[in-house]
Amino acid sequence: MMDAIAVQMTNISKYFGTQAANDCIDFTLRRATVHGLLGENGAGKTTLMNVLFGLQVGDKGNLTVKGENLALDHTPLESMRLGIGMVHQHFKLVRTMTVTENFLLGLRIKRYPLLNPNVVRNRILQLSDRFSLHVDPDAYIHTLSVGEQQRVEILSALYRDADILILDEPTAVLTPLETEQLFCILKKLRSEGTSIVLISHHLEEILQIADEVTILKAGKVSGRRTIDASVQAKDLSRLMVGRDVLFDFSKEQKPAGDEVLVVDHLCVRNDRALEAVKEISFSVKAGEILAVAGVDGNGQRELCETLVGLRKSSAGSVLMHKEPITEATPLERIRKKISYIPEDRQQTGLVMPWSIQENLILKQFREKPISNRVFLQKHAIQTEAMRLQQAFSIKCQGVGEPVKALSGGNQQKVILARELDLQPKLLIACHPTRGLDVGAMEYVRKQMLELRNAGCSILMVSADLEEIFQIADRIMVMYEGRSMGIVNPSQGVELVGHMMAGIKDAEELV
């Protein structure tokens, strides 16, 4: 019945140049259901939802929302009028304004004639408490971590009482407990009639909460499934990448080497001059992966930026190979073979207007054969870029294409290719697989294990406990800027989950 359908997209096609991001896609979202949308990076998932929300204009096809025909060139304002809310993978926030000011910008005068900032602020706090998505309404966006910004986006959609929700990787920065709480909220919204599209690379999440799933591959629908007990993660991954994907990694057990990185009583302030890292001490040995677990916003970003020289510490020391690097510049740290995968790929990891090949050689432009110390060598740059593009399966029309034209996952692959190919002695990896599909996740984790086995020291920040327990040798949990302790993966997920919530520290639970 048509009244049971919230969204009907028929024969949707969207081209960028000659490349089809969406190629004659049919997609149906039924009322009061959770519909999972899966696919590799660049498969066209976000493009399809951008066409639905009005951020991009489809080239052909038909679109119906709640029985009302919607032109392909409709605006986001028209989508919001029909009750569509979208939480974007790349946030649509004004970084120089506060959380409350961003909410005020998005509110329609006709619906909210009295835009009182205090009323909006209190409503944000109420929603924040209700959905356990804690956000400071007075904080400036540029001072928030990626995870905190994502919470702002989720709250923004909930603020407008949307009954069609599009969520692009909403759980990437949540603890298992918070993910469970979010799913309880989504189930409650579904029971009240809300229709939800959930884009996620976590197959188990789709199996846990989705009623139906559509899988895209190379811009086309490769499969549809109704989720029941017979559907397994391997079935979905096979439809996504065309082969079985490795979910369990065997870590070669061998003694770690000497200490490479030693951090002693490090203190760091955030952009609001508040203490974000509080007297943290730890070490990372050669041939070891030390994972940092914790909800985003607990000092992980400030810690990583300090270790790579992008932020000054207020106290404490950092040693590499027993030599102090506390005051070393970013360039000096690069020359010491420190690689960095930042959490915000667009603001910190890439120069968005530049080409893929220019971004790939950012850290090699002084070296042969990329440079002869006077001029850049265009042929060598292109050859190196094409090698990395093929090795890391970066989907693009050519390495001369602007990196801003790539999907989020492929932008992440550009950073990974540049940083991992340098054969670092120390790798600081902040959410290295965030936004990647299962096939790309498998590749990145294998690469990190190979680096570890070759003697590289790796400090990996991740909110994905599955990833942490797959490849980490030890786990340090951060909560409110402090270390809750360092544990071994064999001590279990439950222990780490408690520590992430700040309930206990390792010594009390072991």
N, C-alpha and C positions, 0 to 999 in steps of 0.2 A: 504494500500500500504506500502511496506517495506521502501520506501524512506521517509515515514511520521513518522517512528519510530526511535527515537534516541537511546534507550536502550531496549533490549529484554533479560530478565533473565528468564530461563525456568528450572523448576524442581531443583531449587537451594537448596542444603542441606549443613549445617555446624554443626559439632558436637564438643562439648567440653567434652571429656571423653565419657560417655554414654548419655549425655544430648544433645538433638537437639535444638540448638539456632534457626536454620532455617530448616524447614521440608518440602521439596518439594514445594518451593515457586515459583510461576510465577509472574513476575512483568514487566509491560510494561510502558515505559516513551515515550510519543509521542513528536515529535519535536514541539518547540514553545508553550509548555504548562507548567503550574505549577501543579505538582502532589504531593498532600499531603500524608504523610506516618504517620499513627497513630498506637498506641498500648500502652499497659501497659508497665511499666518498666520491662525489661527482656523479652519482647515479640519478640525481634530479629530485631528491626528496624535498629539500628546502625550496627549490625553484617552484615545485608544484604547489607548496603551501603559500609561497609568496604570491603566486597567481591568484590563489583563493582569497588571500587577505588584501590584495590590491596593491602590493608593493611592486609587482611586475605585471606587465600586460602580456597576456597570452597571445600567440599568433593565430591560433584557431581553436575551435572547440566550443562547447556550451557549458554554462555554469548555472546551477540552480541552488538557492539557499532557502530552506523552509518553504519550498514551493514557488518562490519568487525568482524569476529569471534575472540574472545579474550580468551586465555587460562585461566583456573581458577587460575593458579599460576603466573599470570602476576604481574608486579610491579607497584607501583604508578607512576614511570617515564613513563611507557607505557600508563597509564591512562591519564596523563597530555599531552602526545603526541597526544592523541585523543581528547583533549580539555575538559577533566573532571577536575573540581576543587571541593575540599571538604573543608567545614568549619566545624571543628570537635567540638564535645561537650567538649572533653578533649583536650586541645590545644597542638599542635605539635610545640612548640616554645622552643628555647634555652634561658633559664631564665637569664643566665649570659651575654647575648649579647644584643645589642640595637635593636630597631625595624628595622632600616636600615640594620644592619648586618644580621638579620634573613631573610630579603628579599633577600639579596645578596646570602645567602646560598642556597636558593631555585631556583635561576635562572640558566638556562642551558647556558653553555658557547657558544654553537653553535648558539643559538637564540639571545643571548645578548653577542657578542664578546667583547664589551668594557664595563666591569662592573665598571663604575665610580660611587663611592659612592654618590657623589654630584648629579649626574643625577638621581640615584635611589631615593635619599632623596627628590628631587624636584618633582619627579613623585608621590611619596607617598603623599606629601602635596597637589598636584593637585587632586588626587583621593579622599583624605580626605575631601577637600572642596566640590568637586563635589557631593559626596554621603553623606555629612553631618555626616561622621563618624570620628570625630576629634581625631587624634592620634599624639603624639609627636614623630617624627622619630628618635630623639636623646635619647629617654628614654630607660633605661634598662628594659627588660621584667619583672624582679622580682620586680620592683618598681611600676608596673601597677596593677590596680585592675582587677578582673576577667572580668568585663565588657569591660574595655579598651583592654585587651588581646583578647577578642572575636572580637572587632573591627579590631584589627590587622589581625586576621585570615580572616575576610571578605574581607578586602582590599587586602590581599595576593592573594586570588582567583581572584578578579577583576583585579589585576595587570597583570595576565597571560592571560587575554582575554579568559577565559574559556567559552565555549558555552554549556556545560552541568554542571550545578552548583548543588552541594549537600549541603544543609544548615541544620545543626542540631541545632535546637532551636536558630535561629539567632536573635529573638526579645526579648529574656529573659531580656536584660538589657537596653532596649530602652524606652523612653517616648512614649506616644501615638502619639505625633506629629512626632517623629523620626521613629516610626513604620510605620506611614502613608507615610512618605517620602521614607522609604525603600521599601514599597510595590509599590509606584509609580516607583521606580527604577526597581523593579522586573518586573512590567508590561511593562515598556519600553524595558527591555532586552528580555522579551517574544515576544514583537511585532517585535523585530529585529532578532528573530529566536532562542534565547537561550531557552534551555530546563532545567527546574528547579525541583529538588526534595526538598520538604520542610517538614522536620521532626519538628513537633510542638505539644505541649500539650495544646495549646490554640485553642479550637475547633472553636471559632468565627473567628480566623485568617484564618483557613482552609476554612471556609465557605465564607470568604470575598475575598480570592485571588485564591484559587485552582480551577482548571478545573476538576480534578479528584482526588479521594482519594482511597488509599488501606489501609485496617485496618488489623493489625496482632494481633493474640492472641495465646500465648503459642507456638510461632514459626511457626504457620500456618496462612494462609490468612483466616480471618473470614468474610470478606466482601469487596466489591468494589462498589463505587458509582461515578456517574457523578454528579458534584455539580450543582444544580439548586435550584429554589425557594422552591421546595418541601422538600429538605433535611434540617433537623434541628439538632442542637447540641445534643439533647437528643437521636436522632437516632444513631449518631456516637458513643456517649458514651456507649450506650447499646451494640453495636458491640464490643467495646473495653473491657468492664468489665463484660458484661453479665447481667447488671441490670441498672435501672435508677439511675443516680447520682444526688445528691443534689447540686444545684448551688446557691441557696439563703439560707443564714443562719439567723435564728432569734436569735438576741443577747438579752439575758436576761438583761433588763435595771434595774440597781440598783446602788445606789450611790457608788462611789469608796471610798476606805478607806484612811488611812493616807499615807503620802508620804514615799515611800520606797527608791527610788533613787533620789538624788538631784545633778544635775550637774551645777556648777556655773562658768561662764566665762572660760570655758575649752579651752586651746590651745594645739594643737598637731602638731608635725612635721612628715613629711613622710620620706621614705627611702632616698630621695634626699635632706634632711634637709630643705625642703620648708614647709611653714606653710600650713597644710592640713585642720586643724580644727581651726576656728578663733572665739574665745570668745563665744562659744555656752553655753547657759543656758537653762535648762528645768528640769522637774521633772516627775517621773512616780509613780502613786499611787498604793496601793494594789488593786487587782481586776480590773486592767485597762490594755488595750493594747494601747500603744503609737506607732504608725507607723511612720517610717522615710522614706519619699518618696524622689526620686531624681534619676537622671541618675548616674550610677556607675562612680566613680572617683571624686566625689565631697566631699570626706572626710568621707564617711560612714564607710569604712573599718578601717581607723585610729581611728575613734570614738569608734567603737566596740572593737578593740584590746586594746585600753586604758582602757575601762570599765572592761575588764576581766584580766587586768594586763600584757598583752603581749607587751605593748608599754608604754613608759613613757610620761607623759604630760610635756609641757614646761611652763604652767601657768594654774591657776584655781584649782578647787577642786571638789572632788567626795565624796558624803556622802551616806551611806546606813544605814537606820534606825537611822539617825542623827549621826552616827559614821563615822569619816573620813576613807576612804579606798584608798585615792589617791596613797599612797606608798605601799599598800598591795601587796603581791606576788600572783601569780595565785593560788597556793595551799591555801593560806589564804582565797581567794575569793570563791574557791570551798567549803571550810568548812563553809562559810557563806551562802551556798546554792545558789550560782550563777551558772547557766548553760549557755552553749555557743554553738550555732550552727554557725560555721564559714562559710564564703562565699566560701572558697576554700576547698572542702572536701578532696581532695587528698593531698594537701600540709600541711594543718593545722588540719583537722578534724580526719584523720585516719593514722594509721601506716600501709602502704600498704602491706609490706611483711607478716605481722602478720595475724593470723586467725580472722574470724568473732567473735568468742567467746572472744578472747583476746582483740579485740577492744571494745567489748560491756562492759567489766568489767574494763576498764582503770581507771575509777574514783572510783571504789569500791574495788580495790585490797588490800587495807589496812583494810577493814571492814569485819566483820562476816556476813554471813557464807562463803564469798569468801576466806577469810584468817583467820587463827587462830593466827595472829600476827607474826607467824614465817614462815609458809609454806602456799602456795596457795592450796586450796582444789579443786582438779580437778572435782570431781563429782558435787560439788556445782556450779562451773563455768559453766559446761555443762548444768546443769538443768536451771540455770538462763538464759543462752544464748538461749536455746531452747524455753523458755517461751517468751522472747522478740522477737525471730525470728517468732514465731507464731502470737504474738499480733500485730506485725507491718508488717506481710506478706512479710518478706524478702525472696525472691526467691533464693534458693541456694541448692547445693547438700548435704550440712551438715554444721553445725556451726564450724567445724574444717577446712573448706575450706578457702584459703587465701582471704582476702577481696578484693585484687586486681583483682580477677577473676570475681567479680560481675559487673553487669551493673552499669552505673552512678547513676541511680535512686535508685537501691538497696543499693549502697554505702551510699547514702543520708539517706536511711531508717535506716541503722546501727547507724549513728550519732543521728538521731531523737530518736531512741529507747533508746540509752544510756542517752541522755540529758533529755528527757521528763520523763523518768521513775524515775529520781532522786527526783521528786516532788520539784522542785526548788521554792525558794521565789522570785528570780529574774531570768528571762530568757532573754538573749540577743540572738535574732534569726536573723541571717543575710541571707536573701533569703532562708527561710526554705523549700519552695516547689519548688525551681528551679530544673528543670529536672525531676519532678515527673509527673506521669500520672494523669488523672482527678480523678480516684478513690482514689489514694494515697493523692492527694491534699485535697480532701474532708475529709479524715481521719485525716490528720495533722491539718487542720483548726478546726475540731471538738475538737481535743485534746487540742489545744491552747485555745479555748473558755472554755473548761472544767477547764483547769489550771487557767484561768482568773476568772472564777466563784468560784473557790476554794480559791481565794485570792492572787494568784501569780501576780506579776508585770511583764509585758512583754514589752520589747523594740524590735520592729520588723522592720528590714530594708528590704524593698522590692521595686523593680522597677515595680511590677505588680499592677497597680492601681485597677484592678478588685478585687484582693486579699485584698488590703488595705481597700477598701470600703465595703467589705463583713464583716470584723471582727474587724476593728480598732475602738476605742472609740475616739481618737484624732489623728491628723496627723500633724507631723512636716516636713516641706520641707527643704532640704539642697541644696544649690547652691554655688559652689566655696568655700566650707568650712564653710559657714555661714548658720544660720537658717533664712529662709525667713518668718518665722512665724508659729504659730500653729493654725490649724483650725479644725472644726468639719466636719465629713463626710457629714452632711446635707447641707453644703455649696457648695457641688458639685464638679464634676470632672474637669470642665472647670477652676475653680479657681486654683485647685491644678496643673493642667497642665501648666497654665501660670507661677505659682511660680516655677515649675520644670525647666522651660525654662529661669528663671531669669528675667522675664519681669517686675513683680511687686512683692511687698510683701503683706502679708495678710492685714495689716492695710489700705493699699491704695485701695485694691480691695473690701473689705467688705462694 
